[in-house]
Amino acid sequence: MRPSLPRLVRVLPRSAIPVREHGHLPPARVYEELPKGSSRQPSLLEILLKEKEAAGANYPPNVRIEPVVSKKTFAGVKREFVAPLKAVLRER
């Protein structure tokens, strides 16, 4: 399993945070910034597509990888044509 962002967050006790004379918390950040490269990991779909390209004709035919279709894809299409177009996009 890949570590998720909430899993990497540390909870600090109040005693670990320095308090000023007035009793207010310091304006500085208490947490460390995560590197930007660690936040974006390839999705399962991207990994499978890379494997399919690398294997070529040796890729198993029973594993289907269908493209992600959102509502934005069919934004300008009439409702009666959406279902047939989705059927065309499905891999057979």
Secondary structure, DSSP 8 states (H G I E B T S, - for coil): ----HHHH-----GGGS---TTS---SS-SS----HHHH----HHHHHHHHHHHHGGGS-TT--------GGGGTTS-HHHHHHHHHHHS--
